Amino acid sequence: MPIVVQLDIMLARRKVKSKDLAEHVGITEANLSLLKQGKVRGVRFETLAKICQYLDCQPGDLLVYQTDEALLS
């Protein structure tokens, strides 16, 4: 998939635990884990906004578009 989720990178940069983020956003740790792995088909803007608010970042910091060629290298 050309959209890559970099939530785990932002969590590490901000030194935030997944458990704390999940609690703040109001989703389960299991669903947050699926999101971190890029195994979800979508995310609500409300959820994305809460994540960005807590991590003090922009959606573009979490979601990156990569071409098929970049994925193969």
C-alpha positions as CSV (number, residue, x, y, z in Angstrom):
1,M,0.0,0.0,0.0
2,P,1.5,3.4,-0.9
3,I,0.4,5.0,2.4
4,V,2.8,4.2,5.2
5,V,1.9,4.9,8.8
6,Q,4.8,6.2,10.8
7,L,3.0,6.4,14.2
8,D,5.6,4.3,15.9
9,I,8.3,6.7,14.9
10,M,6.4,9.7,16.3
11,L,5.7,7.8,19.5
12,A,9.4,7.2,19.9
13,R,10.3,10.8,19.1
14,R,7.8,12.1,21.7
15,K,8.7,9.3,24.2
16,V,5.0,8.4,24.5
17,K,3.7,4.9,25.3
18,S,1.1,3.4,23.1
19,K,-1.0,2.7,26.2
20,D,-1.1,6.4,27.1
21,L,-2.0,7.5,23.6
22,A,-4.7,4.9,23.3
23,E,-6.2,6.0,26.6
24,H,-6.2,9.7,25.5
25,V,-7.6,9.0,22.1
26,G,-10.3,6.6,23.4
27,I,-9.4,3.5,21.4
28,T,-8.1,0.2,22.5
29,E,-4.4,-0.7,22.5
30,A,-5.2,-3.4,20.0
31,N,-6.7,-1.0,17.5
32,L,-3.8,1.4,18.0
33,S,-1.4,-1.5,17.4
34,L,-3.2,-2.3,14.1
35,L,-3.0,1.4,13.1
36,K,0.7,1.5,13.9
37,Q,1.2,-1.6,11.7
38,G,-0.7,-0.1,8.8
39,K,-3.3,-2.9,8.9
40,V,-6.3,-0.7,9.0
41,R,-8.3,0.4,6.0
42,G,-9.1,3.8,7.3
43,V,-9.0,6.1,10.3
44,R,-11.6,8.7,11.4
45,F,-10.5,12.3,11.1
46,E,-11.6,12.8,14.8
47,T,-9.2,10.0,15.8
48,L,-6.4,11.4,13.7
49,A,-7.0,14.8,15.2
50,K,-6.8,13.5,18.8
51,I,-3.6,11.6,18.0
52,C,-2.0,14.8,16.4
53,Q,-3.2,16.9,19.4
54,Y,-1.6,14.5,21.9
55,L,1.6,14.1,20.0
56,D,1.8,17.8,18.9
57,C,2.3,16.9,15.2
58,Q,0.6,17.1,11.8
59,P,-1.2,14.3,10.0
60,G,1.7,14.4,7.4
61,D,4.1,13.5,10.2
62,L,2.1,10.2,10.7
63,L,1.1,9.3,7.1
64,V,3.5,9.2,4.3
65,Y,2.9,8.4,0.6
66,Q,5.5,6.2,-1.0
67,T,5.5,5.1,-4.7
68,D,5.6,1.4,-5.5
69,E,9.3,1.9,-6.6
70,A,10.2,3.2,-3.1
71,L,8.5,0.2,-1.5
72,L,10.5,-2.3,-3.6
73,S,13.9,-0.7,-2.9
